[in-house]
Amino acid sequence: MTTQNLLVELFVEELPPKALKKLGESFAGVLAEQLKAQGLTSADTAVTPYASPRRLGAHISHVWLKAEDKAVQQKLMPVAVGLDAGGHPTPALLKKLAVLGADVSDPAALAASLKRAPDGKAEALFYDSLVTGATLDTGLQKALDEAIAKLPIPKVMSYQLETDCELPGWSSVNFVRPAHRLVALHGSTVVPVKALGLSAGHTTLGHRFEAAVSPVAIADADAYADTLRRDGAVIASFAERRAEIARQLAAAAERVGGGCRPIDDDALLDEVTALVERPNVLVCEFETQFLDVPQECLILTMKANQKYFPLLDAAGKLTNRFLVVSNISPQDASAVIGGNERVVRPRLADAKFFFDQDRKKTLESRVDGLAKVVYHNKLGTQGERAERVRAIARGIAGLLAQSGQQPGGDVLATSADTAARLAKTDLLTDMVGEFPELQGIMGGYYARHDGLSEDIAFAIEDHYKPRFAGDELPRTPTGVVVALADKLETLVGMFGIGNLPTGDKDPFALRRHALGLIRMLTERNLPLDLDALVAGAVPAFGSRISDASGALTDFIYDRLAGSLREQGYSAQEVDAVLALCPQRLGRVGRLLAAVRAFAALPESPALAAANKRIGNILKKADEVDAHVNPQLLKEPAEQQLHAAMARFVPEANALFDAGDYTASLQTLAALHSPVDAFFDDVMVNADEMDLRLNRQGLLKSLHQAMNRVADLSRLA
């Protein structure tokens, strides 16, 4: 028996565009998975998903008409239970065999055919049978039912069936959209399956307006995509349609010239791909007067409301041209172009109106209005929040000034305070009210209009950064301080009222805030201790919160650990460094590099194991003083270890203090032989108390010296 390729298509009304890609992948994936589970696919089966606005489909290669029969051995029961003293089957055994489909008319012969084999402590009976392989008819029906049931449907709708149901016009079915046709072809043969009140056939529908024929007849499974493209004017594959749109966008931008390029937005490209069946990219334009409005506003309204691709020039500035992905391809596209230009004009006019109206009031005049906007019922208003951010920002500026690495501490504190006071005022503007995504960005524009410095404008614009993974950091020290303060305020406040993330739910984006905090501290190598930062933010809340600093710092370290593992560091390396809770997160990268270099040394395994052993000894001892009396060092091995420590530990400490963590650990590797000799020859817990305490003190000193960079025992 040879295999043939299988094609399944479910033709429906317009599917939700933002979910289409996942729906298509799920439909094809579950179908193939279920067919494989039933033995109906071969080892070299390939799956091609199809998803267009009005269809979900899958092409699955090398599908059997019938699965192979399988020999199955089933354990029945212990021999003592299944057979009586005379070796005859008991009623329990016969009942079990009858359920399995065995012929029980001759019990003696049946009992003789059973296999005996040890199973643990007792001997058991086993029944060999041949399970008939599934046919494609039944197997595909099961797979199709499962694929439909497991679709990640964002919102289910109900509709009534007209045919193939108990009560036509009354029987309801629940699905993402009404389904109208079902295609199931194994080669050129229709597989008689049913779904959603539909029986499988070999015809589907093409483009609503441009299909050459209707319905479109599919000759065989392999002809599906080409037939739909030729006769139905539909590119069925989501990936092919997406690539075609990207190609046309680039070509249209090149025709415009001047180094223009469409905005790079994968989410928008996916959504547009889910809205058209045969894309046709057209170039449109709007009046240049609208370019006086900040380009972020225009881009957002064109993207969000119209699904257009704005064109940027070579310098990244918005032009008055934009690209439309149309679902029709008329010979004269002027009407389509003109229609889209008329549609976008009121949107742009609204943006210009909001911008002009907002500039009639200064940001300073809006400060008092924040007191009327509730932030959180337990944390007060946006006005109170702004005051907390101000206080935290001044504290951070003070810590930077104390470090000596940030000149102009008073100037920084003043500018950060001003920016923090005004940072949230754009929430009260019409533009941000219409487009919340522009908060911060509009604040920067309005600050410049009010005559404020670029430093303040940048800080207001950047205080939400980084907004997402890979986003740029604030551009100025003032912006960094205000962004740190804003994120700390959110984290400390939410942890202080017990509003923590759970599972995949994180309504206040605390994970993102923590990662943003980490990035600023590490990538800018700021001289700020994490504990001091968190502790400094708590007083700003007064009695509104409980102090949850410990839980918050654990949360931040956990996010840092995850981020480092994603960067390629091993779990052991990350665990070793973060076990010591390093306060300056900017040093973590160098600490990890040092641990990685140390782990590569031949002495590393033994020293890590010794370090773990020392830690266990010290845990079992009472409070140990890291003090050594040389006169109590009786054994040669402990004398040699003490001498080696006296030689190498000061050198390692000096290198550590100089920031050369790699060299510091490599210096300590010289202690490998003395440490091994110590544990071979010296009894730490000697009977004499003075010897015991002295040896414990020696190990304590060694433990402290070896674990300045990282907890090396975590490498064992």
Secondary structure, DSSP 8 states (H G I E B T S, - for coil): ---EEEEEEEEES---GGGHHHHHHHHHHHHHHHHHHTT-B-TT--EEEEEETTEEEEEEEEE-SB---EEEEEEEEEHHHHB-TTS-B-HHHHHHHHHTT---SSHHHHHHHSEEEEETTEEEEEEEEEE---BHHHHHHHHHHHHHHT---SS-EEEE-SSSSSSTTT-EEEESS-EEEEEEEETTEE---EETTEE-BSEE---TTT-SSSSEE--SGGGHHHHHHHHS-----HHHHHHHHHHHHHHHHHHH-TT-EE---HHHHHHHHTT-SS-EEEEEE--GGGGGS-HHHHHHHHHHHH--EEEE-TTS-EEEEEEEEES---S-THHHHHHHHHHHHHHHHHHHHHHHHHTTS-TGGGGGGGGGSEEETTTEEHHHHHHHHHHHHHHHHHHHHHHTSSS-HHHHHHHHHHHHHHTTGGGGSHHHHH-GGGTTHHHHHHHHHTT--HHHHHHHHHTT---STT----SSHHHHHHHHHHHHHHHHHHHHTT---BTTB-TT-HHHHHHHHHHHHHHTT----HHHHHHHHGGGGTTSS---HHHHHHHHHHHHHHHHHHTT--HHHHHHHHTT--S-GGGHHHHHHHHHHHHTSTTHHHHHHHHHHHHHHHHHSSS------GGG--SHHHHHHHHHHHHHHHHHHHHHHTT-HHHHHHHHGGGHHHHHHHHHH--SS-SSHHHHHHHHHHHHHHHHHHTSSS-GGGG-
